[in-house]
Amino acid sequence: MTDVKALQQERISIFHDVYDNKIPKRVPVSISLPFEIIAQFGGLDLAETQWNPALIEGAADKICETVYSDTCVFSGSMRFPSFYQLLKSQSFQMASNGFIQHPEVIGMLPEDYDYLIEHPYDCLLERVIPRQYKAFNLDDPINTAITLAKSILAFNNEMQQCGMIMSKLIEKYGYYPYPFFTGFTEAPFDFLADQLRSFKGISMDIRRMPEKVKEACDALYPIVLKMGMPPVVSNYAHVMLPLHMPTFMREKDFAELWWPSFKRLLDEYASMGIHCTIFCEHDWMRYLDYLYDLPTDTVLMFEYGDPKIIKEKLGKKHIITGLYPIMNLKTKTKQECVDEAKRYIDILAPGGKYIFGFDKQPLLLGDINIENLCAVAETVRDYGVYTNPGETAGMVFNKDDYKVPPSRKIESKYYKTWEEYKAENPEVSNFGEPKLQGLEETLFSYLMYLLI
């Protein structure tokens, strides 16, 4: 147990050094495998295990025993069939093989733009969610309320079970104990595209009604800002944003419609001392100059790209992760995988601000060779050692560098601040504020979670 605790302290130190602009003792190794892979690794029926996440504990323990990482190899899941099934989800459905799939669906029609721009939260609850989740039947409010309550209970149950498993594994194996992100949200444009207008719909809107798209992003801004807000501001817990649409857009449209609200979002978080981790999906090489302008110490996870150019352009200001091709583990020999890991370290580690990670998570267990995975992880641990730990690493973050005008507040008959609740219920003690406002925030977060 003493050795495990000592290892955990080392892991805390190397991650905190990266986030505190110091050269760490060694490169942190961050490997996480999704729920589906670990179920396959344990020989479990995926559909059954997703309906009962407690079944995965043994397989999760075994994968953590097998694969080295400084963070918990078991990453849990964001998608479980129970609450989606209860709500009759159109946007997330379980396939016959047990995988949760996201078909192309439209939750918002072109004629809804004006209402979304004027009353964004009302539009989401009244029009978008009922289209995406057929259990929201506005003509049957009692059954709708009962089903919503059951879905929240199911959601909490699944997430708590995964959370308890992760806590046990973190304690047993001495992993870095802090979550990489305590907030999750999307860029305003991506939020509009993903479940509201769909890929096809937003692609048409860009050409037919670009001003409406821009206004919609501005209207949705306070919602996505609030969605990602972490419960506690810390230098070591980030807001996670996967970035979806930019690589499918012309740079002109990206610059005019996608980038402004996203840049403001990260600046506003930075003004509060909140860092962000962004997953630059697909190839972002043509947008590197834009990424440089993001707040210092943004964690940039890349799927594709030239590591040398990325390091040269961004490595002194931002924290780089990702890039190592997960497919190497299947298509190359163990020695080739090890040599490739050393090459990435030689390019990305100098000067600090680097966390080793793969370009993406694998989809199937057959996508990776476990022996090669272990060899790569252990190579990074042993090879990625710095000779100058403790020295300053690149630029230093200062929240005072970021000033953002106050954003529009969420105003809706479906969302009440404590002041509004108190005005309607003056007899309620002020001692009730944390609990009652907390319940309001919990419901807001769950409803918006259904749309990401």
Secondary structure, DSSP 8 states (H G I E B T S, - for coil): -HHHHHHHHHHHHHHHHHHTTB--SB--B---B-HHHHHHHTT--HHHHHHSGGGGHHHHHHHHHHS--SS-SB---S--HHHHHHTTBSSSEE-TTS-EE-----SS-GGGHHHHHHSHHHHIIIIIHHHHBTT--TT-HHHHHHHHHHHHHHHHHHHHHHHHHHHHHHHHHT---S-SEEEE---HHHHIIIIIIHHHHHHHHHHH-HHHHHHHHHHHHHHHHHHH--SS--TT-EEEEEE-SGGGS-HHHIIIIIHHHHHHHHHHHHHTT-EEEEEEEEE-GGGHHHHHTS-TT-EEEEEES-HHHHHHHHTTTSEEEEEE-TTHHHHS-HHHHHHHHHHHHHHHSTTS-B-BEESS--SSGGGS-HHHHHHHHHHHHHH-B-SSTTSB-S----GGG----------BTTB--HHHHHHH-TTS-GGGHHHHHHHHHHHHHHHHHTT-
